[in-house]
C-alpha cells in the first residue's frame, strides 16, 4: 500500500497554504501607471476649469496685495482653494463671485479631493464589487462540476467536459497553488486556492451543490482523503478519481468514488496495444483524446430509434446503458432499444479550445 498518514498530509497542506480563497475570473484592469496618469489629467482638468471660472469673474475678487486679480492670481487662488489651504489673501467680495464659489468652486473642490484620494476609494469600491460578485456567484451556482487539481489530468478532463457542452461558468477548480489558480482564471474558470482534503475549502467551492467531482491530484493518498471529504459533504454527487497505482483503486472506491481511473495501468495497456498494433494504439489514443478525429460520446436514445437494434442507428454504437447495466452492441438483451436507454457511440470529433498551461 502506497498511502501515507493523514497527519503528514495535513502538515504538508498547512505548510503550503493557510487560507482558502475564491478567485473569479474578470476582465483585465488597466496598468497602475496608466490609472495614475488618468487621475493626474482629471485633477489638472479640474484645476484649469477653476482657473477659468475665477479669471472670468476676476473683478469680483480682491487681492490684499495690490487690489486686482490677474491670471497668475487666478491660478494661485484656484490652487489654494482646491487644496483647501485657503490663505485668505485673495477673497471673493462681489455677490456674483461668492455665488460662483458656492455653486461651482466648492463642488469642484470636492471633485478634486475625490480624484486625489481615488486610489483609496477604488480599493474600497473594488472590495465591494468583488464581494458582490462572489455572493452572486454563490447564489446562482447549481449542479456544477468541481475539478480538484489543475495539472495535466485536470486540464485534460476539463477539455473533454467542455467538448461535451459544459460551460466554463459551471466548472470550479480547486488547487493549492495560487499560480495555478491564476492560470485557471486566465482560461475563464473560477478557482479556489486551498487544500481539497479540508472540508472548508470544498465548501468554498460549493461542493455541497455540485453534480459531479473530478479528483485529479498528483498523489493517491491525497485523492483518497479528498474522496472521503467530498462524499461526506455531498452524498449524491458523482465522484470520478484518478490514481497512479492500481492497488490503490479499491481503497478509493471504498472512500466514495463512483469511478476510478488508473493512469499508470491505462498508459501501460495503451503501450502494449501499440506494440501489438501501432494502428490500433493510434485509434485508441484518438478516441480518448477529445476534440480530434473520433470521440466516444454518450447520448440518449431518440424516439425514432426506439424498437430498433443498436446496429440500425445512424451512429456507430459501441455499448448500450440500460439502467445500471452496460450491454454490448451485439448483446441480445440490448435489442430492441428502449426510450430510457443511453448509447455509447463513436462520432466525428468537434474541435476543442485548448487551455493554457499553468506555471510550474
N, C-alpha and C positions, 0 to 999 in steps of 0.2 A: 504494500500500500504506500502511495506516494504523498499522503496528506500530512500536513503539519498541524500543530496545535492552534486552537483558536486564539489563545493569548498572544502567540508570536505574530499572528496576522494582525491582531488588534494593535499591537505595539508598532508594527510597521506602518499601519494605516495612520495612527496618531502622529508618527514622525513625519508622514508625507503631507498630511493636511489636517487642520484643526477644525475648520468650519465648512459647512456646505453652502454653496451659493448657486442661485439660479441665474443664468445669463441668457437673455432673449436676444436674438439677432435683430439688428437695427441698421438703418442707413448710416453710411459713413458721415461723420461730422467734419466740419472744416478744421484746418490746422490751427493751433493756438495762435501763431503769429498773425495769421490772416484775420482771426477774430479780434485780436488786439488792434490791428490796423483799422478794422471797420469801426471799432469803438472810438479810436482817436479821430477818425474822419467825422463821425457823428458829433463828437464833442466840439470839434473845430467848426462844424456847420452851425451848431447852436450858438457858439461864441460870435461867429460872423453875423448871424441873424440878429443877435442882441446889439452888436455894434451898429448895425444899420438902423435899427429902431431908435437907439439913443441919438445917433448922429442926425437923423431926420428931424428929431424934435429937440435939437441941442439948445434952442432958445429957451426952452422950459427948464434948463438945468443951470445951476450956479456953481462956479468953481471958486473956492475960497482963496485960491492963489491969485488969479487975475480976473475973475468975474465971468469969463467967457469959456466956452467948451469947444475945442477943435476936434479933429479926427483922432489924434493921439489921446486926448482926454476921454473920448468916447470908448476907445479900446480899453483904456485903463479902468474906466468906470464899469464897463461890461465884465472885465476880468475879475475885479474885486467883488462885484455883485454876485456873479455866478458862483464864485468860490466861497461865498458867504463871509468874506473877510470884512468888507464894509468899513473903510476907514472914516467915512463921513466928510471927506474934504470936497467931494462933488455930490450935490444933492438935487433932486427934482423939486422945484419950487412952484411951478405952474400947475394948474388943475389937470391940464391935459397930460403933462409928464407924469404926474402922480397916478392918474388913471391908467396910463400905459404900463407903468410899473406894476400895478395891481393885476391887470388883466393879461399882460404879455410877459413882462420880465420875470415875474415871480413863477409862473408855470415853466418858463424856460430854465429858471434856476433849478427847479425840481427835476426837470428832464436832464439837465446837465449832471446833477448829482447821481441820478439813476444810472446814467452812462458810466460815470466814474466807478460806481460800485457794481457794475454789470457782471463782473466775474462771480461775485458772491451770490447775486441774485440768480445767475444762471445755474450755479451749483444747486441752490435750493429748488429752483424750478425743475432741474434735471432729476433730482431725487424724487420730487413729487410725481413727475412724469413716469419714471421707472417704476415707482410703487403702484401707480395706476395701471400701467401695462401689465405688471406682474399679477395684480389682483384680477384684472380682466382675463388674463391667460388662464389663471387657476379656475375661474368661474365657467369658462367656456370649454375647457379641456375635458373630453369624454372619450372612452373607448380608443385610446391612443396606444402606441407601441413604445415601450421603454427598451432602449438598447444599452446594455451595460458593457462598456468598453468600445472605444472608437479606434481600435487598431485595424490591422488588415482584415481580420474576420468580421469585425463590426461594420466596417465600411462596405465590405462585400455584401453583407446581409442587408444593409440599407439600400444599396443599389438594386438588389433583387426586389425588395419591397416596393421601392419607388417605381420599378418597372411594371409592377402589377397594379399601379394606380394609387398607391398610398401617398397622401400629400405630406409635404415636409413639415407642415404645422401639426401633423398628427404623430410626430416622432420626437421623443425626448431622449437625449443621450446622457448617460451618467459615466463620468470618468474622474479619477483623482487628479489628473494633470490639468492645470489652468491653460497651458498652451494648447493642449488637445481640444479643450472646450472652445477656445478661441478659433481654432481651425473649423470646428463644427459650426460655430456661429457664422463664420465666413461662408459656409455652404448653405446657410439658411435654416439651421436646426437649433432648437432650444437645447441648452446644455445645463447640467447640474454638476458642479465641482464637488467631489466628495467620495468617500469610501462606500461602495454599494453594499457592503456587508452590514452596514449600520442602518437601522430602520428609519432614523430621522432623515437620512439622505434620500432613501427611496420614497419617503413621504413627500419630500420636496419635489420629486419627480411625479407626484400624483399617481404613484403606482397602484394605490388602492382603487383607482378608477380606470386602470389600464385594461385593455383587452388581451394583450399579449406582451411577453417579456422575452427578449433575446439576450442570453448571457454569453458574452464573447470575451471573457477575461483571459489573461495570459497564464494564470495558474489554476490548476484543477482544484486545489483546496479553497481558493477564493470563490470559484464557481459554485462549489457545494454550499458554502456559507451564504452566498447571495441567493441561491435557490431556496434554502431554508427560510431566510428572512422574507423573500418575496412571497413564498407560499403562505406564510403566516399573515401577511398584510392583505393578500388577495387570493381567496380560495378558488375563484372561478376563472382566473386568467390562464391563458395557455403559456406555458414556460418551455422554451427551447434553449438548450445549452450546448456548448462545445467543450470537449475535454481533449487533452493531449494523449493521455494514456487510456487504453480500452478498459483496463482493470478498474478504473475509477467511474466508469459509466453506470454500473448498478447502484453505487452509492449516490450518485447524482439523481437517479430516478427515484430512489428512496427519499431523497431530500425534497421531492416535489416536482421535478422536471417531467414534462409530458413527452419530450423527445430529446435524445442526446446524440450528438454528432461527434464521432471520434476522429479528430483531424489527422492524427498520425496514421491510423489504420486506413482511413479513406485514401490518404495520399499513397500509402503502400499498395493498396489494391489497384489504384489507378496506374501506378508504376508497373505492377505485374501485368495488368491488362495491356499496357503499351508495349511491353516486351513481347507478349504473345501475338499482338496485332496492333501495330502503331496506328492504323486507321481507326480501329475500334476505340483506342485510347483517345484519339483526337475527337471522335464523335462524343464520347462521354464527357470530355473536358468542355466541349462546346455546349452540351446540354446543361451542365452545372454552372456555366458562365452566362448569366442572364444578360440579354441585350445583344447577342451576336450569334448569327447562324440560326440554330434551333433552340427553342426553350421548352421546358416542361411546365405546363400550366394546368391548374385545377379549376374547373368551371362546373356550373350546374347543368343538368340535362334540360334542354328546351322542349317545349310541347311537341314540336314536330318530330322529335327523336324518341318520344315515349312509344314503347312497343317494338322498337327496332332492336337489332343486335348491335353490339359495340362496333362491329366492322362495317355496318351500314351508315354510320355517321360521316359527315364531311371531313372531320378531323381524324388524325391518327391517334386512336385511343390505346393507351398502354394498360390502364387499370380502371376499375370501377369501384368507387367508395359507396358502400351501401350500409348506412348506419355506422357501426364501428368495424365493419368487415371490409377488407381490401381484397377485391376479386380481380383476377387476371382477365384480360380481354377475351381469352379463349375459354374461360371457366363457364360451364353450362349454367351455373347459378346467376351469372351476370346477364343472361339473355332470357326475357327481353328487358330493356332498360325501363326504369321507373322514374316518375317525375321527381322523387326525392333523392335520386342518385346524384353523385358528383363524379365527373370524369377527369382522369389524369391523362392529358393529351400532349402531343408534341406538335408545336406550331412554329411558324416562322417568327423569328425574334424581331422586336422593335428596339431601336437604339435607346440606350440608357445614358443620361448625362453623367459624366464622371465626377467624382468627389475629390477635393483637394487633399493632398497628403499632409497630415499634421506633423509639426516638427518633432524630432526625437528628443 
